[in-house]
């Protein structure tokens, strides 16, 4: 029989899988968006949109993640997204 320790570890693994799936889905969406931006002659980077994203995520953050932690997460996610798409 599993104890709570094993249950928590299993739940963390499930959560990590969901995070990877969400990041891959984000990459698919951004790839499509960048294609549309190219068609419309727009720049890939939109600092106003990025700021609105940061503000919306800060409002939605109602858990243990600190403001500094959220800022790091968003920065890392955006950096990763750009790097992955520019490499492909």
C-alpha positions as CSV (number, residue, x, y, z in Angstrom):
1,X,0.0,0.0,0.0
2,X,1.3,3.5,-0.9
3,X,1.8,5.9,1.9
4,X,1.4,9.6,1.6
5,X,5.1,10.1,0.7
6,X,4.7,8.0,-2.4
7,X,1.4,9.6,-3.3
8,X,3.0,13.1,-3.1
9,X,5.9,12.0,-5.3
10,X,3.5,10.5,-7.8
11,X,1.4,13.7,-7.9
12,X,4.6,15.8,-8.4
13,X,5.5,13.6,-11.4
14,X,2.0,14.0,-12.9
15,X,2.3,17.8,-12.3
16,X,5.7,17.9,-14.0
17,X,4.3,16.0,-17.0
18,X,1.5,18.5,-17.2
19,X,4.0,21.4,-17.1
20,X,6.0,19.9,-20.0
21,X,2.8,19.3,-22.0
22,X,1.7,22.9,-21.4
23,X,5.1,24.3,-22.5
24,X,5.0,22.2,-25.6
25,X,1.5,23.4,-26.4
26,X,2.6,27.0,-25.8
27,X,5.5,26.5,-28.3
28,X,2.9,25.2,-30.8
29,X,0.7,28.3,-30.3
30,X,3.6,30.8,-30.4
31,X,4.9,29.1,-33.6
32,X,1.5,29.7,-35.2
33,X,1.3,33.2,-33.9
34,X,4.8,34.1,-35.2
35,X,3.7,32.8,-38.6
36,X,0.8,35.1,-38.6
37,X,3.0,38.0,-37.5
38,X,5.3,37.3,-40.4
39,X,2.3,37.4,-42.8
40,X,1.2,40.7,-41.3
41,X,4.6,42.3,-41.2
42,X,4.7,42.5,-37.4
43,X,7.7,42.0,-35.1
44,X,7.8,38.9,-33.0
45,X,8.6,40.8,-29.9
46,X,5.8,43.0,-28.4
47,X,7.0,44.6,-25.2
48,X,3.5,45.9,-24.4
49,X,1.9,42.5,-24.8
50,X,4.7,41.0,-22.6
51,X,3.9,43.5,-19.9
52,X,0.2,42.8,-20.0
53,X,1.0,39.1,-19.8
54,X,3.1,39.7,-16.7
55,X,0.4,41.8,-15.1
56,X,-2.3,39.2,-15.8
57,X,-0.2,36.4,-14.4
58,X,0.5,38.5,-11.3
59,X,-3.2,39.0,-10.8
60,X,-3.9,35.3,-11.3
61,X,-1.2,34.2,-8.9
62,X,-3.0,33.2,-5.7
63,X,-0.6,30.5,-4.5
64,X,2.7,30.2,-2.7
65,X,4.7,31.6,-5.7
66,X,6.2,34.9,-4.7
67,X,6.1,38.0,-7.0
68,X,9.9,37.5,-7.5
69,X,9.4,33.8,-8.3
70,X,6.6,34.6,-10.7
71,X,8.8,37.2,-12.5
72,X,11.6,34.6,-12.8
73,X,9.2,32.0,-14.1
74,X,7.8,34.3,-16.7
75,X,11.2,35.6,-17.8
76,X,12.5,32.0,-18.1
77,X,9.4,30.9,-20.0
78,X,9.7,33.7,-22.5
79,X,13.4,33.2,-22.9
80,X,12.9,29.5,-23.4
81,X,10.1,30.1,-25.9
82,X,12.2,32.5,-28.0
83,X,15.3,30.2,-27.9
84,X,13.3,27.1,-28.9
85,X,11.5,28.9,-31.8
86,X,14.6,30.7,-33.1
87,X,16.5,27.4,-33.1
88,X,13.9,25.7,-35.2
